[in-house]
């Protein structure tokens, strides 16, 4: 029996939109919205202070007022990173320390918004189930969220499921509580910009997550929130101490060296910090899996200009394929014409761009897609 064809499933925020999450271009609309009082990992007062500091930064840096257009997340993070990462001030009010504090507040807020319950979409689980049954698949995602992990875990828990739908992240990663190194699996989720459920030790350089991939250690352990940032940004009397008490209830220390934990992710910035050695491993594996795949299927990824490093990786993998190897590129990335043009301009006119959103494509066209490519040599 011939081996199943290989398929690389490349996901952007439009895929997670089907699960109710905001797309990347809309997350900036929620950056100034604190979570509901019953969903916060802090307190409403601390959440409101974070909102006030983000609004103050937008007002100073971008002239923002409540009735104005909000800056994009690319503008927000790039403005911060180009100054802070080179040791420069941004105007007279924001030295590098303050900019890094605003950056941590921003990432924490995005993680909060991605963690809010948004409903369920059974099409996502069905897609993953059928792709795994028909192909050797690798999932490559630019998203921080854990929509895919949750769906695969739910599939694995179904009583009628006999096959293995567990996954790995393509790197050595440990369970935060047990310190167990999670095993390598047949199915990989390669997260090119990191994940909202990973924490990193800056001392012993390990990455930890919550087994089986459905917890969010950065939020639960509040690793992006620290007393010094609040003091630096002028928190009212008693708030830093209140924050410290909250953090002590669930310490965020490395299980090995007891150093404080942090996150390392590629932001929406044009100046992403991807220097972490684990990112290098993920990107090398991504290149290899893409270059070996018979089919690329993009869902919800708009090929944004800010992702120029990833676009270069895609182009390199495309051109690394041997001449004469059958290879298809299919995109399911919404109805915007500029997205379709961007794909055809970058990959060539033979790219099969479907001007449709995920749910409609899955309902109307997915089975024809399977029939068309499953046996293609």
MARVEX-371985 format. One record per residue: residue in one letter; x, y, z of N, C-alpha, C in turn. Coordinates in steps of 0.05 Angstrom, whole numbers, always signed. Atoms other than C-alpha are relative to their C-alpha. Layout:
res, npx, npy, npz, capx, capy, capz, cpx, cpy, cpz
A, X, Y, Z, X, Y, Z, X, Y, Z $
...
***
This chain:
res, npx, npy, npz, capx, capy, capz, cpx, cpy, cpz
X, +17, -24, +0, +0, +0, +0, +18, +25, +0 $
X, -17, -23, +2, +31, +66, -21, -3, +18, +24 $
X, +1, -19, -22, +49, +118, +31, -20, +22, -7 $
X, +18, -22, +4, +0, +173, +41, +16, +25, -8 $
X, -14, -25, +8, +18, +240, +8, +4, +18, +24 $
X, -7, -18, -21, +49, +294, +51, -14, +27, -4 $
X, +14, -26, +3, +10, +358, +65, +10, +18, +23 $
X, -6, -21, -19, +33, +421, +100, -24, +19, +3 $
X, +23, -17, -5, -25, +458, +132, +11, +26, +14 $
X, -11, -26, -10, -5, +532, +142, -23, +17, +8 $
X, +23, -13, -12, -51, +571, +188, +7, +29, +8 $
X, -2, -27, -10, -61, +645, +201, -24, +6, +18 $
X, +21, -7, -19, -109, +683, +246, -28, -3, -11 $
X, +27, +4, +12, -166, +675, +196, -10, -28, +6 $
X, +9, +27, -8, -167, +601, +214, -11, +0, +28 $
X, +10, -2, -27, -175, +617, +288, -25, +17, +2 $
X, +25, -15, +0, -230, +666, +270, -24, -18, -1 $
X, +22, +19, +1, -273, +606, +255, -7, -11, +28 $
X, +5, +7, -28, -266, +590, +330, -9, +23, +16 $
X, +10, -24, -14, -289, +660, +347, +21, +20, +8 $
X, -21, -19, -8, -222, +693, +358, +3, +22, -21 $
X, -3, -22, +19, -207, +761, +327, +24, -5, -18 $
X, -24, +2, +17, -161, +762, +266, +20, +21, +9 $
X, -22, -18, -9, -94, +797, +275, -6, +29, -5 $
X, +5, -28, +8, -118, +860, +239, -21, +12, +18 $
X, +21, -11, -18, -175, +867, +290, +8, -1, +29 $
X, -8, +2, -28, -137, +851, +354, +6, +27, +12 $
X, -5, -27, -10, -116, +924, +359, -26, +13, +10 $
X, +25, -10, -10, -190, +940, +368, -6, -8, +28 $
X, +5, +11, -27, -189, +898, +432, +22, +6, +19 $
X, -22, -4, -17, -123, +921, +460, -6, +17, +24 $
X, +8, -18, -22, -156, +974, +503, -25, -11, +16 $
X, +23, +12, -14, -211, +926, +527, +10, -20, +21 $
X, -8, +20, -20, -197, +892, +594, -19, -24, -1 $
X, +17, +23, +0, -225, +822, +604, -23, +4, +20 $
X, +22, -1, -20, -292, +813, +641, +11, -6, +28 $
X, -10, +3, -28, -284, +816, +717, +2, -29, +8 $
X, +0, +28, -8, -300, +742, +723, +20, -17, -16 $
X, -19, +15, +16, -247, +722, +672, +29, +9, +4 $
X, -27, -10, -3, -187, +762, +695, +18, -17, +18 $
X, -19, +14, -18, -124, +731, +725, +12, +20, +19 $
X, -10, -21, -18, -110, +797, +760, -23, +10, +17 $
X, +24, -13, -12, -162, +846, +788, -10, +20, -20 $
X, +9, -21, +19, -207, +895, +750, +16, +25, +3 $
X, -16, -24, -4, -167, +952, +781, +27, -1, -14 $
X, -26, +3, +14, -101, +925, +755, -4, -1, -30 $
X, +6, +0, +28, -132, +910, +687, -5, +28, -11 $
X, +6, -28, +9, -158, +982, +682, +26, +17, +0 $
X, -25, -15, +0, -89, +1009, +700, +16, -7, -26 $
X, -13, +8, +25, -59, +968, +642, -13, +14, -24 $
X, +14, -14, +22, -112, +996, +596, +7, +30, -1 $
X, -6, -28, +0, -98, +1067, +618, +29, +5, -10 $
X, -27, -4, +9, -23, +1059, +606, +3, -5, -30 $
X, +0, +5, +29, -34, +1030, +536, -12, +24, -14 $
X, +13, -23, +12, -81, +1087, +520, +18, +25, +1 $
X, -19, -22, -2, -31, +1138, +546, +22, -2, -21 $
X, -21, +4, +20, +22, +1108, +501, -10, +7, -28 $
X, +12, -6, +26, -23, +1111, +440, -4, +30, -3 $
X, +5, -29, +2, -41, +1183, +456, +26, +15, -5 $
X, -26, -14, +2, +32, +1204, +463, +13, -6, -27 $
X, -15, +8, +23, +60, +1164, +405, -15, +4, -26 $
X, +16, -1, +24, +3, +1166, +355, -22, +21, -1 $
X, +21, -20, -1, -41, +1224, +376, -28, -12, +2 $
X, +26, +14, -1, -97, +1174, +391, -19, +12, +20 $
X, +22, -7, -17, -163, +1195, +420, -22, -21, -5 $
X, +19, +21, +1, -224, +1151, +432, -16, -1, -26 $
X, +15, +0, +25, -258, +1172, +367, +18, -1, -25 $
X, -19, +1, +22, -195, +1164, +325, +5, -29, -10 $
X, -8, +26, +9, -169, +1106, +283, +22, -10, +18 $
X, -20, +11, -17, -128, +1059, +326, +25, -8, -17 $
X, -23, +10, +14, -56, +1044, +306, -1, -30, -3 $
X, +0, +29, +4, -45, +975, +278, +20, -12, +20 $
X, -19, +14, -18, -8, +923, +320, +28, +0, -12 $
X, -27, -2, +12, +49, +925, +269, +12, +27, +6 $
X, -10, -26, -7, +55, +1000, +281, +7, +2, +30 $
X, -3, +0, -29, +48, +991, +356, +26, -14, +8 $
X, -23, +15, -9, +101, +937, +365, +26, +9, -14 $
X, -24, -9, +14, +149, +962, +312, +11, +26, +12 $
X, -8, -26, -13, +150, +1032, +343, +14, -5, +26 $
X, -12, +7, -25, +166, +1001, +410, +27, -14, -4 $
X, -23, +17, +2, +216, +950, +387, +24, +14, -12 $
X, -22, -13, +13, +258, +994, +342, +15, +19, +19 $
X, -13, -17, -21, +271, +1041, +401, +11, -17, +22 $
X, -8, +14, -24, +274, +994, +460, +23, -19, -5 $
X, -21, +20, +5, +317, +940, +427, +27, +12, -8 $
X, -25, -13, +7, +369, +991, +406, +9, +20, +23 $
X, -8, -17, -23, +371, +1027, +474, -7, +29, -3 $
X, +8, -28, +4, +337, +1091, +449, -26, +7, +13 $
X, +25, -10, -10, +282, +1133, +478, -20, +5, -22 $
X, +21, -8, +18, +216, +1146, +444, -12, +26, +11 $
X, +8, -26, -12, +207, +1220, +458, +11, +3, +28 $
X, -11, -6, -26, +221, +1249, +526, -12, -16, +22 $
X, +15, +14, -21, +171, +1206, +564, +4, -31, +1 $
X, -2, +29, +2, +188, +1135, +542, +29, -9, -6 $
X, -27, +12, +2, +258, +1109, +556, -3, -30, -4 $
X, +2, +29, +6, +274, +1036, +539, -14, -16, +21 $
X, +13, +15, -21, +252, +1010, +607, -30, +2, -1 $
X, +29, -4, +1, +183, +1040, +600, -11, -13, -25 $
X, +10, +12, +25, +177, +1016, +528, -2, -30, +3 $
X, +1, +29, -4, +193, +945, +549, -23, -7, +19 $
X, +23, +4, -18, +141, +951, +605, -26, +1, -16 $
X, +24, -2, +17, +89, +974, +554, -2, -24, -19 $
X, +0, +24, +17, +109, +916, +509, -11, -24, +15 $
X, +10, +22, -16, +97, +866, +565, -30, +3, +6 $
X, +29, -5, -4, +30, +898, +581, -15, -7, -25 $
X, +14, +5, +26, +12, +893, +507, -3, -30, -6 $
X, +1, +29, +5, +29, +819, +500, -19, -13, +20 $
X, +19, +11, -20, -7, +803, +565, -29, +5, -8 $
X, +27, -6, +9, -69, +838, +539, -9, -17, -24 $
X, +7, +17, +23, -67, +801, +473, -5, -29, +9 $
X, +5, +27, -11, -60, +735, +511, -27, -1, +14 $
X, +26, -1, -13, -120, +755, +553, -23, -2, -20 $
X, +22, +0, +20, -163, +769, +492, -1, -27, -14 $
X, +0, +26, +13, -142, +703, +459, -11, -22, +18 $
X, +8, +20, -19, -160, +666, +522, -30, +0, +7 $
X, +28, -3, -7, -232, +690, +527, -16, -22, -15 $
X, +17, +20, +14, -285, +636, +511, -15, +13, -22 $
X, +13, -12, +24, -312, +649, +441, -19, -20, -13 $
X, +17, +19, +13, -353, +587, +426, +16, -23, -12 $
X, -12, +24, +11, -338, +523, +388, -8, -3, -29 $
X, +5, +5, +28, -332, +505, +315, +8, -29, -7 $
X, -6, +29, +5, -338, +430, +299, +14, -4, -27 $
X, -13, +4, +26, -313, +442, +228, +31, -2, +3 $
X, -29, +0, -3, -242, +454, +254, +9, -28, +8 $
X, -7, +27, -8, -240, +386, +289, -3, -20, -23 $
X, +5, +18, +23, -270, +352, +228, +22, +3, -21 $
X, -22, -5, +20, -218, +384, +182, +25, -15, +9 $
X, -25, +13, -10, -160, +360, +226, -2, -30, -1 $
X, +4, +29, -1, -189, +291, +233, +2, -12, -28 $
X, -1, +11, +27, -199, +281, +158, +27, +4, -14 $
X, -27, -4, +12, -132, +311, +138, +19, -21, +11 $
X, -18, +20, -13, -96, +265, +188, -6, -27, -11 $
X, +6, +26, +11, -133, +205, +159, +9, -4, -29 $
X, -7, +1, +29, -115, +222, +87, +28, +7, -7 $
X, -26, -10, +6, -46, +252, +92, +19, -4, +24 $
X, -19, -6, -21, +18, +254, +131, +1, +31, +2 $
X, +2, -29, -1, +8, +325, +156, +19, +11, +21 $
X, -14, -17, -19, +49, +378, +190, -16, +26, +1 $
X, +15, -25, -4, +14, +438, +219, +19, +22, +6 $
X, -18, -23, -3, +51, +504, +212, -17, +24, +5 $
X, +18, -22, -7, +19, +562, +247, +16, +25, +8 $
X, -11, -26, -7, +36, +636, +254, -15, +11, +25 $
X, +17, -10, -22, -15, +642, +311, +12, -7, +27 $
X, -7, +5, -28, -2, +647, +385, -20, -18, +14 $
X, +21, +14, -14, -68, +616, +404, +3, -30, -1 $
X, -2, +30, -2, -80, +542, +420, -26, -13, -10 $
X, +24, +11, +12, -142, +530, +378, +5, -29, -10 $
X, -6, +26, +11, -109, +471, +342, +5, -20, +22 $
X, -5, +18, -22, -83, +440, +406, -25, -9, +14 $
X, +25, +7, -14, -151, +442, +439, -16, -20, -17 $
X, +16, +18, +17, -184, +410, +378, +12, -28, -1 $
X, -12, +26, +1, -133, +354, +373, -3, -15, +26 $
X, +4, +13, -25, -139, +340, +447, -29, -11, +3 $
X, +28, +9, -1, -215, +337, +441, -4, -25, -17 $
X, +2, +23, +18, -208, +288, +382, +10, -25, +14 $
X, -13, +23, -13, -161, +243, +422, -18, -11, +23 $
X, +17, +9, -22, -212, +240, +479, -26, -13, -9 $
X, +25, +12, +9, -269, +215, +435, +2, -31, +3 $
X, -2, +29, -5, -285, +142, +454, +3, -16, -25 $
X, -2, +16, +24, -290, +120, +382, +26, +3, -15 $
X, -26, -4, +14, -221, +145, +363, +20, -20, +9 $
X, -20, +21, -5, -170, +89, +358, +28, +8, -8 $
X, -27, -8, +9, -113, +124, +323, +11, +22, +19 $
X, -13, -19, -17, -63, +171, +355, -1, +28, -12 $
X, +2, -28, +10, -79, +245, +347, +15, +19, +19 $
X, -16, -17, -16, -30, +270, +399, +22, +14, -18 $
X, -18, -17, +16, +23, +320, +376, +24, +8, +16 $
X, -23, -13, -13, +90, +351, +390, +4, +27, -12 $
X, -5, -27, +10, +118, +421, +379, +25, +2, -17 $
X, -24, -1, +16, +179, +401, +340, +25, +8, +15 $
X, -23, -7, -16, +225, +421, +397, -2, -15, +26 $
X, +1, +11, -27, +244, +394, +465, -14, +19, +19 $
X, +17, -17, -17, +191, +422, +512, -9, -17, +23 $
X, +5, +15, -24, +175, +402, +583, -27, +9, +13 $
X, +24, -6, -15, +112, +398, +625, +8, +18, +24 $
X, -8, -20, -21, +114, +457, +674, -1, -13, +28 $
X, +4, +11, -27, +90, +416, +734, +18, -25, +4 $
X, -15, +25, -4, +122, +347, +723, +29, +0, -9 $
X, -27, -2, +12, +185, +369, +686, +5, -22, -20 $
X, -2, +22, +20, +171, +311, +639, +5, +12, -28 $
X, -4, -8, +28, +200, +321, +569, -22, -13, -17 $
X, +22, +11, +15, +140, +313, +524, +11, -15, -24 $
X, -11, +17, +21, +151, +257, +473, -5, +10, -28 $
X, +4, -7, +28, +159, +265, +399, -23, -17, -12 $
X, +23, +13, +12, +98, +246, +358, +1, +0, -30 $
X, +2, +1, +29, +78, +231, +287, -10, +27, -12 $
X, +12, -26, +9, +41, +298, +283, +14, +23, +15 $
X, -13, -24, -12, +77, +364, +294, -16, +25, -4 $
X, +10, -27, +3, +50, +433, +307, +24, +19, +3 $
X, -24, -17, +1, +106, +480, +287, -9, +29, +1 $
X, +10, -27, -6, +92, +549, +317, +23, +20, -5 $
X, -23, -16, +9, +137, +596, +279, +4, +26, +16 $
X, -3, -24, -16, +123, +656, +325, -4, -5, +29 $
X, +3, +6, -28, +117, +620, +391, -29, -5, +7 $
X, +27, +8, -8, +55, +604, +432, -8, +13, +26 $
X, +11, -12, -24, +10, +633, +485, +0, -20, +24 $
X, -1, +19, -22, +19, +569, +526, +29, -9, +6 $
X, -28, +6, -6, +96, +569, +529, +11, +21, +19 $
X, -16, -19, -16, +141, +600, +582, +29, -9, -4 $
X, -28, +4, +5, +216, +607, +577, +17, +9, +24 $
X, -19, -7, -21, +272, +607, +628, +24, +13, -12 $
X, -23, -15, +11, +324, +660, +611, +26, -10, +11 $
X, -24, +10, -12, +374, +624, +655, +8, -27, -11 $
X, -7, +27, +10, +372, +550, +638, -11, -6, -28 $
X, +7, -1, +29, +339, +564, +570, -19, -23, -8 $
X, +20, +20, +6, +284, +512, +575, -27, +14, -7 $
X, +27, -9, +5, +214, +520, +548, -19, -20, +13 $
X, +20, +17, -14, +155, +494, +589, -28, +7, -11 $
X, +28, -3, +8, +82, +484, +572, -17, -15, +20 $
X, +19, +15, -17, +20, +455, +605, -10, -24, -16 $
X, +9, +24, +13, +6, +383, +586, -30, -3, +5 $
X, -7, +9, +27, -33, +364, +544, -1, +22, -21 $
X, +0, -22, +19, -27, +432, +512, -25, +18, +1 $
X, +25, -16, -1, -93, +463, +534, +1, +22, +21 $
X, -3, -21, -20, -68, +506, +592, +17, +23, -11 $
X, -15, -24, +9, -37, +575, +587, +16, +10, +24 $
X, -17, -6, -23, +20, +580, +636, +7, +30, +1 $
X, -6, -29, -2, +38, +653, +617, -22, +16, +14 $
X, +22, -14, -13, -31, +677, +638, -4, -10, +28 $
X, +6, +11, -26, -42, +630, +696, +22, +8, +20 $
X, -22, -7, -18, +27, +647, +725, +7, +30, -2 $
X, -3, -29, +2, +24, +721, +704, +29, +8, -5 $
X, -29, -4, +4, +95, +719, +676, +6, +27, -12 $
X, -6, -26, +12, +88, +784, +638, -7, +24, +18 $
X, +8, -21, -18, +64, +823, +698, +19, +0, +24 $
X, -18, -1, -23, +115, +847, +749, -2, +27, +15 $
X, +2, -23, -18, +117, +896, +807, +15, +24, -11 $
X, -18, -22, +8, +174, +937, +778, -12, +16, -23 $
X, +12, -14, +22, +136, +954, +714, -22, +19, +10 $
X, +21, -16, -11, +77, +980, +754, +11, +24, +15 $
X, -12, -22, -14, +121, +1022, +799, +12, +20, -20 $
X, -12, -18, +20, +158, +1050, +738, -21, +17, -15 $
X, +21, -14, +16, +92, +1069, +703, -19, +15, +19 $
X, +16, -17, -18, +64, +1104, +765, -25, -12, +11 $
X, +23, +12, -11, +16, +1054, +794, -8, +13, +27 $
X, +8, -12, -25, -25, +1081, +853, +10, -16, +24 $
X, -10, +12, -25, -3, +1066, +924, -15, -26, +6 $
X, +12, +25, -8, -15, +994, +944, -4, -20, -23 $
X, +4, +18, +22, -25, +966, +874, +23, -19, -5 $
X, -22, +18, +4, +45, +938, +865, +1, -22, +21 $
X, +0, +20, -21, +40, +903, +932, -23, -20, -4 $
X, +23, +17, +6, -29, +876, +914, +7, -20, -23 $
X, -9, +17, +22, +0, +849, +849, +19, -21, +10 $
X, -19, +19, -10, +57, +816, +886, -13, -22, +16 $
X, +14, +21, -15, +9, +780, +932, -15, -19, -19 $
X, +13, +17, +19, -30, +754, +872, +20, -19, -13 $
X, -20, +17, +13, +33, +728, +839, +11, -21, +19 $
X, -10, +20, -19, +56, +693, +902, -18, -24, +3 $
X, +19, +22, -2, -7, +651, +900, +5, -21, -21 $
X, -6, +19, +21, +18, +618, +836, +27, +8, -11 $
X, -27, -9, +8, +94, +627, +830, +7, -7, -28 $
X, -9, +3, +28, +125, +635, +761, +30, -4, -1 $
X, -28, +5, -1, +193, +606, +775, +7, -26, -16 $
X, -9, +24, +14, +233, +556, +734, +1, -24, +19 $
X, -1, +23, -18, +223, +486, +763, +28, -11, +5 $
X, -27, +9, -4, +298, +474, +756, +17, +20, +16 $
X, -19, -19, -12, +337, +537, +773, -14, +22, +16 $
X, +17, -19, -15, +280, +578, +804, +4, +29, -9 $
X, -1, -26, +12, +296, +637, +759, -28, +8, -9 $
X, +25, -9, +10, +237, +680, +739, -5, -8, -29 $
X, +6, +8, +28, +202, +657, +675, -11, +24, -16 $
X, +9, -21, +18, +184, +699, +615, -13, -14, -25 $
X, +9, +11, +26, +155, +690, +545, +19, +10, -21 $
X, -16, -8, +24, +193, +693, +479, -17, -6, -24 $
X, +17, +4, +23, +148, +704, +419, +8, +21, -21 $
X, -2, -19, +22, +151, +737, +351, -25, +17, -1 $
X, +23, -18, -1, +106, +797, +356, -8, +7, -29 $
X, +9, -9, +26, +69, +832, +299, +20, +20, -12 $
X, -20, -20, +8, +130, +877, +292, +14, -8, -26 $
X, -18, +5, +23, +171, +885, +229, +28, -8, +10 $
X, -25, +7, -12, +230, +874, +277, -4, -22, +21 $
X, +5, +22, -19, +213, +806, +307, +26, -11, +11 $
X, -23, +13, -12, +262, +775, +356, -4, -30, -1 $
X, +2, +29, +4, +269, +704, +332, +27, -14, +5 $
X, -28, +10, -4, +340, +693, +359, +1, -24, +19 $
X, +1, +23, -18, +319, +639, +409, +8, -25, -15 $
X, -9, +24, +14, +353, +573, +393, -23, -18, -8 $
X, +23, +17, +6, +286, +537, +396, -15, +9, -25 $
X, +12, -10, +25, +259, +583, +342, +16, -10, -24 $
X, -17, +11, +22, +318, +562, +298, -7, -28, -6 $
X, +7, +28, +5, +299, +489, +307, -27, -1, -14 $
X, +26, +0, +12, +226, +503, +291, +1, +9, -29 $
X, -1, -10, +27, +243, +543, +229, +14, -19, -19 $
X, -14, +20, +17, +292, +490, +203, -19, -23, -6 $
X, +18, +22, +5, +240, +436, +212, -23, +9, -18 $
X, +21, -11, +18, +187, +480, +179, +10, +0, -28 $
X, -11, -1, +27, +232, +490, +119, +1, -28, -12 $
X, -2, +28, +9, +245, +415, +114, -27, -12, -7 $
X, +27, +12, +4, +172, +395, +121, -14, +13, -24 $
X, +12, -13, +23, +150, +447, +70, +13, -10, -26 $
X, -14, +8, +25, +203, +426, +19, -6, -29, -7 $
X, +6, +28, +5, +183, +353, +27, -30, -5, -6 $
X, +28, +4, +3, +108, +364, +24, -9, -1, -29 $
X, +12, +1, +26, +67, +345, -37, -20, +22, -5 $
X, +22, -20, +1, +14, +397, -21, +3, +20, +22 $
X, +2, -20, -20, +11, +463, +15, -29, +10, +1 $
X, +27, -10, -4, -56, +485, +43, +0, +23, +20 $
X, +1, -24, -17, -61, +556, +70, -29, +5, +8 $
X, +27, -8, -9, -122, +573, +113, +3, +24, +18 $
X, +2, -23, -17, -134, +642, +140, +26, +16, +4 $
X, -25, -15, -2, -64, +669, +127, +2, +19, -23 $
X, +2, -20, +21, -60, +734, +89, +27, +7, -12 $
X, -27, -6, +10, +16, +733, +75, +8, +29, +5 $
X, -4, -29, -5, +26, +800, +110, +30, +8, -4 $
X, -26, -10, +5, +86, +843, +94, +18, -2, +24 $
X, -16, +1, -25, +109, +843, +167, +13, -27, +4 $
X, -11, +27, -2, +123, +768, +160, +20, -6, -21 $
X, -18, +4, +23, +178, +778, +110, +20, -23, +5 $
X, -18, +23, -5, +223, +727, +146, -13, -26, -7 $
X, +14, +24, +6, +170, +674, +140, -6, -3, -30 $
X, +4, +1, +29, +155, +693, +68, +26, -10, -14 $
X, -25, +10, +11, +229, +682, +53, +3, -30, +4 $
X, -2, +29, -6, +226, +614, +86, -19, -15, -20 $
X, +18, +13, +19, +165, +596, +43, +12, -1, -28 $
X, -11, -2, +27, +199, +619, -21, +24, -19, -2 $
X, -23, +18, +1, +263, +581, -3, -9, -29, -1 $
X, +10, +28, +0, +224, +517, +11, -13, -7, -27 $
X, +12, +5, +26, +185, +525, -54, +21, -5, -21 $
X, -20, +3, +20, +248, +532, -95, +20, -23, +6 $
X, -17, +22, -7, +283, +476, -58, -11, -27, -11 $
X, +12, +24, +11, +236, +425, -90, +14, -8, -26 $
X, -13, +9, +24, +265, +382, -144, -19, +4, -24 $
X, +15, -3, +24, +242, +395, -215, -16, -25, -7 $
X, +16, +22, +8, +185, +351, -238, -17, -12, +23 $
X, +16, +10, -22, +157, +337, -168, -27, +13, +0 $
X, +28, -11, -1, +81, +345, -166, -3, +16, +26 $
X, +2, -18, -23, +65, +402, -119, -23, +20, -4 $
X, +22, -19, +2, +3, +443, -106, +0, +19, +23 $
X, +4, -20, -20, -10, +507, -68, -29, +9, -2 $
X, +28, -8, -2, -82, +521, -46, -3, +19, +23 $
X, +4, -20, -21, -104, +581, -6, -30, +3, +5 $
X, +28, -6, -9, -169, +591, +33, +3, +23, +19 $
X, -9, -23, -16, -157, +661, +57, -19, +24, -2 $
X, +19, -21, +0, -221, +701, +51, -5, +12, -27 $
X, +10, -11, +25, -252, +746, -1, +15, +25, -10 $
X, -14, -24, +8, -203, +804, -4, +17, -5, -25 $
X, -14, +5, +25, -177, +810, -74, +30, +5, +3 $
X, -28, -5, -3, -111, +839, -50, +15, -24, +11 $
X, -13, +24, -10, -97, +774, -13, +5, -20, -22 $
X, -3, +18, +22, -109, +733, -75, +23, +9, -19 $
X, -21, -11, +16, -64, +779, -115, +27, -4, +12 $
X, -25, +4, -14, -10, +775, -62, +11, -28, -3 $
X, -9, +28, +3, -8, +699, -66, +10, -6, -28 $
X, -8, +6, +27, -6, +695, -141, +25, +15, -8 $
X, -24, -16, +6, +46, +750, -145, +25, -13, +12 $
X, -23, +11, -15, +91, +713, -95, +6, -28, -9 $
X, -5, +28, +6, +81, +640, -114, -5, -7, -30 $
X, +5, +6, +28, +58, +645, -187, -30, -4, -5 $
X, +28, +1, +8, -7, +643, -226, -13, -27, +4 $
X, +11, +27, -3, -15, +568, -216, -11, -4, +28 $
X, +11, +2, -28, -32, +580, -142, -30, +0, -1 $
X, +29, +3, +0, -103, +557, -130, -11, +17, +24 $
X, +10, -18, -21, -132, +616, -91, -31, -2, +1 $
X, +29, +2, -4, -202, +603, -64, -10, +25, +15 $
X, +9, -25, -12, -236, +670, -51, -25, -5, +19 $
X, +21, +10, -17, -276, +642, +7, +10, -3, +28 $
X, -8, +4, -27, -275, +636, +82, -2, -30, +8 $
X, -4, +28, -7, -260, +572, +119, -26, -16, +2 $
X, +24, +16, -5, -330, +549, +141, -14, -7, -26 $
X, +14, +5, +25, -361, +557, +72, +17, -20, -17 $
X, -17, +18, +15, -301, +523, +39, -2, -28, +10 $
X, +1, +27, -11, -303, +465, +87, -27, -13, -6 $
X, +27, +11, +5, -378, +456, +77, -4, -7, -30 $
X, +7, +3, +28, -380, +464, +1, +22, -13, -17 $
X, -21, +7, +18, -311, +448, -27, +21, -20, +11 $
X, -22, +15, -12, -268, +408, +22, +1, -29, -12 $
X, -1, +28, +9, -288, +338, -2, +10, -2, -29 $
X, -10, +0, +27, -275, +357, -75, +30, +5, +1 $
X, -29, -4, -3, -206, +382, -52, +14, -26, +7 $
X, -12, +26, -7, -192, +315, -20, +1, -18, -24 $
X, +1, +18, +23, -214, +277, -82, +21, +9, -21 $
X, -17, -10, +21, -172, +322, -126, +30, -5, +5 $
X, -29, +2, -6, -105, +315, -90, +9, -24, +15 $
X, -9, +22, -17, -106, +254, -45, +17, -21, -15 $
X, -15, +21, +15, -81, +207, -100, +19, +11, -20 $
X, -18, -13, +20, -41, +258, -140, +29, -8, +5 $
X, -28, +8, -3, +30, +235, -152, +19, +23, -9 $
***
